[in-house]
Amino acid sequence: MEIRKFAMNHGTVLGLILALIASVFWMIGVEERESIIPSLINNLLIIGFLFYSITNYRDGIGNGFIAYSNSLKLGTSIAFFSSVIMAFYTFIYITYLNPAMLADISDMTEQTILQTNPEVSEEELEMALEISSQLMQPHFLMIMGVLGGTFMGFLFSAVISFFVKKTDINNLA
């Protein structure tokens, strides 16, 4: 099996699991801004799934061997494909399931600006809120979600690959 197909399959599974967990948290009313538990669970799941996938590829397809660079590529690719799935979930969540979330974020941004700089002028406040509202559009959040998820997957994979790599000394020449 080609590394890209393997990464697509495992990334899709990881993305669907993350979307399911996010949906469950949304249904029971746990907000990520109010609790660290969703972020902790997501990160532990991503790390565990990347470790499982890379070792599965190494032991099953790589005959027990995988180079650091291939391991890093595989983990980052899995993270990319799962981030794409999560970006679509985020778009659906913001657009259809919880459209009031953008208004809540705008209100929190205004409160934060006023708390950190109580002497801000009305014009500066309006400009800051306008910029933040442009950055909170669903399409921009999707792009940032894919970039952020892929970057975090790269970081996790860099550490995981250090422990998972096994080089075949017979093929070094």
Sequence and secondary structure as in RCSB ss.txt:
>XXXX:A:sequence
MEIRKFAMNHGTVLGLILALIASVFWMIGVEERESIIPSLINNLLIIGFLFYSITNYRDGIGNGFIAYSNSLKLG
TSIAFFSSVIMAFYTFIYITYLNPAMLADISDMTEQTILQTNPEVSEEELEMALEISSQLMQPHFLMIMGVLGGT
FMGFLFSAVISFFVKKTDINNLA
>XXXX:A:secstr
  HHHHHHHHHHHHHHHHHHHHHHHHHHT  TTT SHHHHHHHHHHHHHHHHHHHHHHHHTSTT B HHHHHHHH
HHHHHHHHHHHHHHHHHIIIII THHHHHHHHHHHHHHHHH TT  HHHHHHHHHHHHHHTSHHHHHHHHHHHHH
HHHHHHHHHHHHHH B  GGG  
